[in-house]
Structures are given as structure tokens and as C-alpha cells.
Amino acid sequence: MITAFRLSDALRCMVADAPDGNNLAAPIELVVCCRPLRNSTFWRQSLSLSSNRVTVGDWNGMSLSSLASARIRSGARAWEVDRLHLKEREQTLDLLDQIAQCAGSRGAERVFLRLPCDSEIVDEARRAGFFPYYEELHLTGNAWLPDAPVSGDVPSSFTAADRCAPDQQGLFQLYCAATPQRVREGIGVTIDQWLDSQEPAQTRRNETVLKVDDKIVGWRMREPFGKTAAGRLVGHPDYPETAPHLVRMSCQAQNWLVPDYQEHIAGLLDRQGLQEAGRYTVLIKTITVPVRNRGFSYVEA
């Protein structure tokens, strides 16, 4: 029987060295580092009874036959299934149903799940209400653009600066311009939903914005993961010349996760010799959150 985790379940996991087997979910740190998430980290989070994590599992005595666990992304409206361990595929539907309910009870409006495109449980996740909104291409290697200025300077019409708090609204506008409407419906259509849905920072990030007349037209991020680093970038579709310079700024990033709707960026990285390491489907389940006080309910714009 699948039940929500209690403190005693976390202790049983420590005794049994559980969960075991492959993690079928693909959180960003697993994709980038290509190594299993540590059980010790999971035990510590479970023992702390943190409000930032929910877990359900099916026990057979001291043996854990299945487990699903989700964590908050960047805000309480958005959660992500970062652990999914199965001994029987048939348990997928119930596990994902229950983990979504648990996250919903904590205020989740969206639950994310990244899976390899060829995963046999993609169809089971869809049955549980997780809809595939886009795919991501994982590219590895060092991006080096010999045709870009050696100094790394941007064109004179652009200004580059470290991201700061006042850039938030401009970055949301960039997201709206660069992301298809269908994808925005999954990630979030309001600035609060978008902020909550961002990947959680694992380490200290290095972020840069490009501006034209104080309008943000590009963003790039480099995040270290141990001995490697991940890069992401967004360029405004009306300013395609920003992409090569954003890549140049992130030339030390060895891993890139590029959404399929950013074909121009994937093509740019491919031409620089980066190699495909994997393809992933990002599925999102939307949850209707009960309105506890109608005076504080809101309507999305």
C-alpha cells in the first residue's frame, strides 16, 4: 500500500540503505553530473521533516518496493519529482497520483517531471495527468566561437551586466517573448508562477543580462556542479545576434540543456562541436488548488 512518508519511514530507509535501483526521474543535477543522487542527502531531508519535500512509498516489511519524492522548485507553487524508484511499472500511476496530491496539499499548482524521451514510463506519467510540454537536448563539450571577438565584448549597441534584482520584470518579458504560448501555459503565465517554476539553484550561479536601451534582450547562466558546469541561455527572437555572444560568455560550461523550441541555440552549439548526450521530455501536471479564502483568490491575466 502506497502511503505518505513518516519519520519512521526515513529511519527504515537508513537501515535498509533505501531507495535502491535506478532513479527513473531526471532532475538537473542527475543529468549534468551523470551519477545517482545520494541516499544520504535524501535521508537527511526526510529526517528533517522539511516542508520543502514530500515522499510516498510502498513498503513490504523492511523492503521498500517503490518510492516517489518531490521537492519545491523555486517557490511553493511549483514542485518537481526528483526521485522515482520502481520495482513494478504498474505502480507508476498510483505513485505519481499520490505524490501530486501531497504536493497539492502544500500549495503546488504545478508538478514537473523530467524523463528520458525513451523512458517506458512516459505513457504511464501521461495517464497520471502529466502532460509533455517540451523536450530538452543535453549537449556536452566546450562551446568556443572563433568568429566572436577575442575580448568577449558584445556589440556596441548592447550592454552586458550581472543580473540584479531590478531585472526580474525584464527577464519575465524576455521569457514571454522567447517561449511559445503553449509552453508558457505549462510553466506559468504570470510572473509569480514563472518565478516559482525556475530550476532550484544548486550552487552559486553566474548570470549575465544583455540590454538594448535598458530592455533585456538576452540572458545567460553558468552553474557549477562539482568538476563540471551547466549553461543555459535565452535570446530575444528579435535580436538573434545576441546568441553567439551569450554562448561566448559561457564557454566554460560543459553541459547545456536546450529546449526544443530554441533550435537556433542548439544548432549554434552543435556547429561548435558539442555532442548530444541525451534527450529528455519535460512533463507538467497542473493541480487545482482549493481557495481557502475567496477574498484572497485571484484570476490569471
C-alpha positions as CSV (number, residue, x, y, z in Angstrom):
1,M,0.0,0.0,0.0
2,I,1.4,3.4,-1.0
3,T,1.5,5.9,1.9
4,A,3.0,9.2,2.7
5,F,6.4,9.0,4.4
6,R,6.7,9.5,8.2
7,L,9.8,9.9,10.3
8,S,9.8,6.1,11.0
9,D,9.9,5.5,7.2
10,A,13.0,7.7,6.9
11,L,14.7,5.7,9.6
12,R,13.8,2.4,7.9
13,C,15.4,3.8,4.7
14,M,18.6,4.4,6.5
15,V,18.6,0.8,8.0
16,A,17.8,-0.7,4.6
17,D,20.0,1.6,2.6
18,A,17.0,2.5,0.5
19,P,15.9,3.5,-2.1
20,D,17.9,1.2,-4.3
21,G,17.8,0.7,-8.1
22,N,17.9,3.3,-10.8
23,N,16.2,6.7,-10.3
24,L,13.8,7.0,-13.3
25,A,13.3,10.7,-12.8
26,A,16.0,13.0,-14.2
27,P,16.5,16.2,-12.1
28,I,19.1,18.6,-13.5
29,E,21.9,17.5,-11.1
30,L,21.5,13.9,-12.2
31,V,21.5,14.9,-15.9
32,V,24.6,17.1,-15.5
33,C,26.6,15.0,-13.1
34,C,25.6,11.6,-14.6
35,R,25.7,10.0,-11.2
36,P,22.9,8.9,-8.8
37,L,21.6,11.2,-6.2
38,R,23.0,10.4,-2.8
39,N,20.7,8.4,-0.5
40,S,22.3,10.2,2.5
41,T,21.0,13.5,1.2
42,F,17.5,12.1,0.9
43,W,17.6,10.6,4.4
44,R,18.7,14.0,5.8
45,Q,15.9,15.8,4.1
46,S,13.4,13.2,5.2
47,L,14.5,13.2,8.8
48,S,14.3,17.0,9.0
49,L,10.6,16.7,8.0
50,S,11.1,19.7,5.8
51,S,8.1,21.4,4.3
52,N,10.1,21.6,1.0
53,R,9.8,17.8,0.3
54,V,7.0,15.2,0.1
55,T,7.6,11.5,-0.3
56,V,5.3,8.5,-0.8
57,G,6.4,4.8,-0.8
58,D,5.2,1.2,-0.7
59,W,6.8,-1.0,2.0
60,N,6.9,-4.7,2.1
61,G,8.2,-5.2,5.7
62,M,11.6,-3.6,5.7
63,S,11.8,-3.7,1.9
64,L,10.9,-0.5,0.0
65,S,9.3,-1.7,-3.2
66,S,8.6,1.7,-4.7
67,L,9.1,5.4,-3.9
68,A,8.4,8.8,-5.4
69,S,9.6,12.1,-3.9
70,A,9.2,15.7,-4.9
71,R,10.8,18.9,-3.9
72,I,9.9,22.6,-4.3
73,R,11.5,24.2,-7.3
74,S,11.9,27.9,-6.6
75,G,8.6,28.6,-4.9
76,A,5.7,26.8,-3.3
77,R,3.5,26.9,-6.5
78,A,5.9,24.6,-8.4
79,W,7.3,21.2,-7.4
80,E,9.4,18.6,-9.1
81,V,9.5,14.9,-8.9
82,D,13.3,14.3,-8.4
83,R,13.2,10.6,-7.3
84,L,11.2,7.8,-8.8
85,H,12.1,4.2,-7.9
86,L,10.0,1.4,-9.2
87,K,10.1,-2.4,-8.9
88,E,6.9,-2.8,-10.8
89,R,5.9,-0.4,-13.7
90,E,2.2,-0.8,-12.7
91,Q,2.9,1.2,-9.6
92,T,3.8,4.4,-11.6
93,L,0.2,5.7,-11.9
94,D,-0.6,5.4,-8.2
95,L,2.8,6.8,-7.1
96,L,2.5,9.9,-9.3
97,D,-1.1,10.4,-8.4
98,Q,-0.3,10.4,-4.7
99,I,2.9,12.5,-4.9
100,A,0.9,15.1,-6.9
101,Q,-1.8,15.1,-4.2
102,C,0.8,15.5,-1.4
103,A,2.4,18.4,-3.3
104,G,-1.0,20.0,-3.9
105,S,-1.7,19.9,-0.2
106,R,1.4,22.1,0.2
107,G,0.2,24.6,-2.3
108,A,1.6,23.2,-5.5
109,E,-0.1,24.4,-8.7
110,R,2.3,22.6,-11.0
111,V,4.4,19.4,-10.6
112,F,7.3,18.9,-13.0
113,L,8.8,15.6,-14.1
114,R,11.8,15.2,-16.4
115,L,12.2,11.8,-18.0
116,P,14.4,10.4,-20.8
117,C,12.5,10.6,-24.1
118,D,12.8,6.8,-24.5
119,S,11.6,6.1,-20.9
120,E,8.9,3.4,-20.9
121,I,7.1,5.3,-18.1
122,V,6.3,8.4,-20.2
123,D,3.0,6.9,-21.2
124,E,2.2,6.0,-17.5
125,A,3.0,9.5,-16.4
126,R,0.6,10.9,-19.0
127,R,-2.1,8.6,-17.6
128,A,-1.4,10.2,-14.2
129,G,-2.1,13.7,-15.7
130,F,1.5,14.7,-16.5
131,F,1.4,16.4,-20.0
132,P,4.6,16.6,-22.1
133,Y,5.1,20.4,-22.8
134,Y,8.6,20.3,-24.4
135,E,11.7,18.3,-24.9
136,E,15.3,19.2,-23.8
137,L,18.5,18.3,-25.6
138,H,21.5,17.6,-23.4
139,L,24.7,18.7,-25.1
140,T,28.2,18.3,-23.8
141,G,31.6,19.8,-24.6
142,N,33.1,23.3,-24.6
143,A,31.5,26.0,-26.7
144,W,34.2,28.1,-28.3
145,L,33.3,30.6,-31.0
146,P,36.3,31.6,-33.0
147,D,34.4,34.1,-35.1
148,A,33.3,36.0,-31.9
149,P,35.5,38.9,-30.7
150,V,38.5,37.6,-28.7
151,S,37.8,40.0,-25.9
152,G,34.3,38.7,-25.5
153,D,32.9,42.2,-25.9
154,V,29.3,42.5,-27.1
155,P,28.3,44.8,-30.0
156,S,28.4,48.5,-29.1
157,S,24.6,48.6,-29.3
158,F,24.4,46.2,-26.3
159,T,25.3,46.5,-22.7
160,A,26.2,43.5,-20.5
161,A,25.8,43.4,-16.7
162,D,25.5,40.9,-13.9
163,R,21.9,40.1,-13.2
164,C,20.4,42.1,-10.3
165,A,17.0,42.2,-8.5
166,P,15.5,45.0,-10.7
167,D,16.0,42.8,-13.8
168,Q,13.2,40.5,-12.7
169,Q,10.4,42.1,-14.7
170,G,12.6,42.5,-17.8
171,L,13.6,38.8,-17.6
172,F,9.9,37.8,-17.4
173,Q,9.2,39.9,-20.5
174,L,12.2,38.1,-22.3
175,Y,10.7,34.7,-21.2
176,C,7.3,35.7,-22.7
177,A,8.9,36.8,-26.0
178,A,11.1,33.7,-26.4
179,T,8.8,31.0,-25.2
180,P,5.8,29.6,-27.1
181,Q,2.4,30.3,-25.6
182,R,1.7,26.5,-25.2
183,V,4.9,26.1,-23.2
184,R,4.1,29.1,-21.1
185,E,0.8,27.6,-20.2
186,G,2.7,24.8,-18.6
187,I,5.5,26.7,-16.9
188,G,3.4,29.7,-15.8
189,V,1.7,32.7,-17.4
190,T,2.1,35.1,-14.5
191,I,5.4,36.4,-13.2
192,D,4.8,34.7,-9.8
193,Q,4.2,31.4,-11.5
194,W,7.2,31.8,-13.7
195,L,9.5,32.7,-10.8
196,D,8.3,29.7,-8.7
197,S,8.8,27.3,-11.7
198,Q,12.5,28.1,-12.2
199,E,15.0,25.3,-11.6
200,P,16.3,25.5,-8.0
201,A,19.8,26.8,-7.7
202,Q,22.1,24.0,-6.6
203,T,25.2,26.2,-6.2
204,R,26.1,29.9,-6.7
205,R,25.2,30.8,-10.2
206,N,26.8,33.3,-12.6
207,E,24.2,35.2,-14.5
208,T,24.5,38.0,-17.1
209,V,21.9,40.0,-19.0
210,L,22.3,41.8,-22.3
211,K,20.3,45.1,-22.8
212,V,19.4,47.4,-25.6
213,D,18.2,50.8,-24.3
214,D,17.5,49.3,-20.9
215,K,15.5,46.4,-22.5
216,I,16.7,42.9,-21.6
217,V,17.3,41.0,-24.9
218,G,19.4,38.2,-23.6
219,W,20.3,36.2,-20.5
220,R,22.9,33.5,-19.8
221,M,23.6,31.4,-16.8
222,R,26.5,29.3,-15.8
223,E,26.2,27.0,-12.7
224,P,29.0,24.8,-11.4
225,F,28.3,21.2,-10.4
226,G,31.4,19.8,-8.8
227,K,34.0,19.4,-11.6
228,T,31.6,20.3,-14.3
229,A,29.3,23.2,-15.1
230,A,25.9,23.7,-16.8
231,G,24.9,26.5,-19.1
232,R,21.6,28.0,-20.2
233,L,20.7,31.0,-22.2
234,V,17.7,32.8,-23.6
235,G,17.9,35.2,-26.6
236,H,15.2,37.6,-27.7
237,P,13.8,36.4,-31.1
238,D,14.0,40.0,-32.5
239,Y,17.8,40.1,-31.6
240,P,19.3,36.8,-33.0
241,E,22.8,38.3,-32.9
242,T,22.7,38.0,-29.1
243,A,23.0,34.2,-29.0
244,P,26.7,33.8,-30.2
245,H,27.8,36.4,-27.6
246,L,25.8,34.7,-24.8
247,V,27.4,31.4,-25.7
248,R,30.9,33.0,-25.7
249,M,30.3,34.3,-22.2
250,S,29.5,30.7,-21.1
251,C,32.4,29.0,-22.9
252,Q,33.4,27.2,-19.7
253,A,30.1,25.4,-19.4
254,Q,30.5,21.8,-20.4
255,N,26.8,20.8,-20.2
256,W,23.8,22.5,-21.9
257,L,20.1,21.7,-21.6
258,V,18.4,23.3,-24.6
259,P,14.6,23.3,-25.0
260,D,13.5,22.0,-28.4
261,Y,11.9,25.4,-29.2
262,Q,15.4,27.0,-29.1
263,E,16.5,25.3,-32.3
264,H,18.8,28.2,-33.2
265,I,20.8,27.8,-30.0
266,A,21.0,24.0,-30.3
267,G,22.3,24.5,-33.9
268,L,24.8,27.1,-32.8
269,L,26.2,24.7,-30.1
270,D,26.2,21.8,-32.5
271,R,28.3,23.7,-35.0
272,Q,30.9,24.4,-32.3
273,G,31.4,20.6,-31.9
274,L,29.2,19.9,-28.8
275,Q,27.9,16.3,-28.7
276,E,24.4,15.1,-27.9
277,A,24.4,13.2,-24.6
278,G,20.7,12.7,-24.1
279,R,17.1,13.9,-24.8
280,Y,14.5,14.5,-22.2
281,T,10.8,15.1,-22.0
282,V,9.6,17.7,-19.5
283,L,6.1,16.8,-18.3
284,I,4.0,19.0,-16.1
285,K,0.8,18.3,-14.2
286,T,-1.4,21.2,-13.2
287,I,-3.2,21.0,-10.0
288,T,-6.4,22.9,-8.9
289,V,-5.6,24.4,-5.5
290,P,-8.7,24.9,-3.3
291,V,-9.4,28.5,-2.5
292,R,-9.5,28.7,1.3
293,N,-10.4,32.4,1.5
294,R,-12.3,33.8,-1.5
295,G,-11.2,37.3,-0.6
296,F,-7.6,36.3,-1.5
297,S,-8.4,34.4,-4.7
298,Y,-7.1,35.8,-8.0
299,V,-7.6,35.4,-11.7
300,E,-4.6,34.9,-14.1
301,A,-4.1,37.7,-16.6
